[in-house]
């Protein structure tokens, strides 16, 4: 059992039906919105969407708002398009897998009126839980791991998320493992991935996918299953707002990671039929051979940053941090490494956002981050940065390049 909320801001959260679920998955409007979200987040989005009528209507409406209109108008075209993409995402129908129903409670806007609001205090658990993995290039490959013989969770729904770089699983919760947070952590360990920790809230929404993004669905179980044992054990705690894991980390049993599927191992990225590996090798040879030693690269990076008005101390810390990112990606191309790299880079750039460094470039500093010459790693880091930065680095234009004999500034 699960619930559906047509609009997360003003619609009631009602029990889902098979007919309504099919209607949403096959909706042409849902399909258009997801395709638009992905298109708006591409590098050439400004060229493709600037003259789009729907986008122009959105900008006109946002620009006319009394409190936020002026700030929206001042945004760049790229930033406005990200706002539009977010608005489209937030307008998708919502599925709530952790709940089979919600109590009627007073509305915020009018306490005299009652509505089935999506709040923990009124939740009735379904016995299902949602599991999200973000910023991955091969979500289907991760799903394939759940099909291994003896996999300890029963998956009832699996699909690619609206970004195109995420996986969502809906599974039957195992009460012997613990609550939703405990099941998520154990499942993450079994798959060898990091899950989205915000999904521990049983009332959390899941933006509906389009049918083409569904890897697997068991409609009967999704609509009819009620995990009574799980609900009986944990429902009171969730209604009281207690959603954190119940098992201390040191006592949790860690399931053996499921080995990657053959599909993941056989991925061979090409560009116009030429392997990326060969392109990288040829590019590296044209640039003078192997990468620079870390010490030499650090010195060159520091020297370059100093020409931008950044202090020697800050330059040293920033350069070292960038090269620490190199070490992370040299040892692993996994998403966890790229997330750590992106987080470290964001912190370093934020620390370097001093008045002195901003003065010379008027808020738009082009930074070449020295990374290994591996397109997949660069793509992973770029996607992680796009999701992590949002507005925190507004005005910074981050670019990526493999380690080369000398930095290049445009």
C-alpha angles and dihedrals in degrees: 000000000000141000134244128212114188092201121015094215105050112003124097119249104241133176111277124241132203091244094051092046091053091047091055096045091050096041114130088208092056090047092050093049094050092047089049093049091055093044093050091056095055121104093248095048094116092059093046100043108031093094097037111126096217092050092048091051090051092051092048092051094047092046092055096056112118100224103029104021097095093048091049092050090054093057122104120253090255092052092048090052091052088053089051091049090051091048091052091049093049090051093059118108112267129230120199108199099175093063133063092185145347129223121244109258134173116282117246094229094045116018091191091067123073127216138167094254123187098247130135092231089067101036128129109197121234098200091243125108135198123231123193130192113187135197099021127140096211110039092160090056090057091048090052089063090066089063092066114120112268096016103168100227130062109229114209100172133020130173146150113261126241093264091061090231102079141075127216122194127185113201140171108263117237109222092197089065095048139252127331095286091050092049091048094052092047091047091049090053091049092052095040094236140111116249130211103265093203089073092076087093106095090208094055116129127236116207109235118253127218118252092253091062095053114109096180139354132180100195096183094054094040092054101034108030119110117179096208095173092053094044092048092052100044111017096093091051092052093047086055091051097253103140103144121111117280099207118079110239093239092057099046117115110231113216116222109266114254110242116246115267123253088251090064094046093051098054107128113182116210138176115212087342095308119115115247088228092061092045090052093048091050092046092049092049090051090053094056105278132279126018121280119262110266092246093054092045090050092053093048092047091050091049092051094048091051089061087063093060096260114142120253092245093051091044091053093049092045095047093047090049093051090051091047084060088056091055091050092053094042091060096043140007092199120128090247090063093048092048090053090047093050093046091050092047093049091051092049094047091047091051089050093053093104125152089248095056093043095049096068097047100036093233098309113093118170108217125191109207112202109230134160115280095254116121093204091054092047090049092049092051092046092052091047091050093049090054096042102043105049103148098341092091099032110158095027116110106205118197130180133218136162118255108283135175092268136008118258123215122191 
